[in-house]
Amino acid sequence: MDPSAWIWIVVVIVVIALVVVLLMSSRKRREAFQQKRDEQNRQHASEIRRKAENADLEARENEARAMHAKADAEKAQVEAARLRQEAEQKQSAAQDLRTDAEKHQYKANALDPDVDEDGNRRDDARADAGTDDDRAADARNAGGRDADGSTDATRRNTPRE
């Protein structure tokens, strides 16, 4: 064989070897790039998961606060209903007392000869019976005691009703 043919054979083998080496390095570079991109994606996914967990935790806390507020509102409604019922009972009791007082007043007016049918005192009855002041003065003159047995000093120191 001719030496130039050997040179061409060697050149072809070197070129083929270079192509194979370039293809292999290209594949390694591509794999390294793919691994780097996969690692970045893993980190990004991890960060997104962490944010999602934080958002979920915050949502659960907000739900718990909302449920607590709802329970407080329902408790306040129950308390308001209880107070309303208690107020109605007290109002009813007060009305009953008022009715009883009016009945007693009516009975007292019916029994009192100095009160007319409308519940007003008759002026002529006072003049006939005398006033309380006249009776008190008469009692003081008769021994220093009023008709109820109290002295003038006792009456001055006692609060009036």
MIKERO-112994 format. One line per 10 residues: number of its first residue (from 1); for each residue x, y, z of C-alpha. Coordinates in pm, whole numbers, always signed. Layout:
N
NUM	X Y Z  ...
# end
This chain:
161
1	+0 +0 +0  +87 +335 -75  +197 +560 +216  -59 +821 +123  -333 +562 +158  -209 +491 +509  -221 +857 +586  -578 +876 +463  -675 +575 +670  -517 +730 +982
11	-687 +1065 +910  -1025 +893 +871  -974 +698 +1196  -872 +1020 +1380  -1176 +1204 +1240  -1405 +918 +1343  -1246 +917 +1690  -1293 +1294 +1718  -1658 +1265 +1616  -1713 +989 +1872
21	-1538 +1195 +2144  -1744 +1505 +2055  -2067 +1305 +2061  -1983 +1155 +2400  -1885 +1489 +2553  -2198 +1644 +2409  -2409 +1373 +2570  -2233 +1420 +2905  -2281 +1796 +2882  -2650 +1746 +2801
31	-2690 +1502 +3092  -2513 +1747 +3327  -2740 +2028 +3207  -3045 +1804 +3251  -2936 +1712 +3605  -2880 +2079 +3691  -3224 +2170 +3553  -3384 +1880 +3743  -3220 +1995 +4068  -3346 +2351 +4012
41	-3695 +2216 +3943  -3680 +2008 +4264  -3582 +2313 +4467  -3852 +2524 +4304  -4112 +2250 +4366  -3997 +2224 +4729  -4040 +2600 +4771  -4387 +2587 +4615  -4483 +2298 +4848  -4360 +2493 +5152
51	-4565 +2796 +5047  -4869 +2573 +4992  -4827 +2420 +5340  -4801 +2769 +5494  -5111 +2881 +5305  -5298 +2567 +5415  -5196 +2624 +5777  -5308 +2987 +5760  -5637 +2882 +5601  -5699 +2630 +5881
61	-5619 +2896 +6142  -5862 +3136 +5975  -6129 +2865 +5967  -6074 +2798 +6337  -6103 +3172 +6414  -6419 +3191 +6206  -6571 +2892 +6384  -6479 +3046 +6720  -6638 +3377 +6619  -6950 +3193 +6501
71	-6970 +3007 +6834  -6932 +3338 +7020  -7210 +3490 +6810  -7440 +3196 +6878  -7358 +3216 +7249  -7443 +3587 +7244  -7772 +3513 +7069  -7861 +3253 +7332  -7771 +3497 +7610  -7977 +3770 +7444
81	-8276 +3535 +7414  -8239 +3440 +7780  -8219 +3805 +7884  -8517 +3888 +7664  -8718 +3609 +7828  -8609 +3725 +8174  -8709 +4082 +8092  -9050 +3965 +7971  -9099 +3769 +8295  -9000 +4070 +8505
91	-9229 +4292 +8297  -9514 +4047 +8354  -9441 +4035 +8728  -9431 +4416 +8741  -9762 +4432 +8557  -9912 +4183 +8804  -9785 +4394 +9095  -9927 +4706 +8935  -10264 +4534 +8890  -10259 +4416 +9253
101	-10169 +4767 +9372  -10455 +4914 +9170  -10694 +4655 +9318  -10576 +4740 +9670  -10611 +5112 +9597  -10962 +5055 +9464  -11054 +4852 +9774  -10906 +5117 +10003  -11095 +5391 +9821  -11414 +5188 +9844
111	-11370 +5151 +10221  -11262 +5510 +10292  -11562 +5735 +10353  -11352 +6044 +10272  -11289 +5933 +9911  -11549 +5976 +9636  -11621 +5729 +9353  -11343 +5874 +9132  -11078 +5816 +9402  -11052 +6184 +9500
121	-11057 +6299 +9861  -11354 +6510 +9955  -11259 +6853 +10087  -11557 +6868 +10321  -11442 +6545 +10493  -11110 +6709 +10588  -11282 +7009 +10732  -11509 +6789 +10940  -11238 +6561 +11074  -10970 +6833 +11114
131	-10623 +6828 +10968  -10331 +6616 +11080  -10148 +6926 +11201  -10439 +7022 +11427  -10445 +6672 +11574  -10067 +6677 +11629  -10084 +7012 +11807  -10363 +6886 +12030  -10159 +6579 +12118  -9850 +6788 +12208
141	-10053 +7005 +12433  -10192 +6697 +12601  -9859 +6559 +12725  -9586 +6625 +12469  -9667 +6321 +12260  -9841 +6296 +11925  -10127 +6061 +11848  -9875 +5797 +11735  -9686 +5826 +12066  -9377 +6005 +11935
151	-9238 +6325 +12084  -9170 +6641 +11886  -8790 +6581 +11908  -8829 +6225 +11787  -9032 +6338 +11488  -8771 +6602 +11392  -8488 +6345 +11391  -8685 +6081 +11198  -8674 +6099 +10817  -9010 +6156 +10655
161	-9153 +5910 +10406
# end
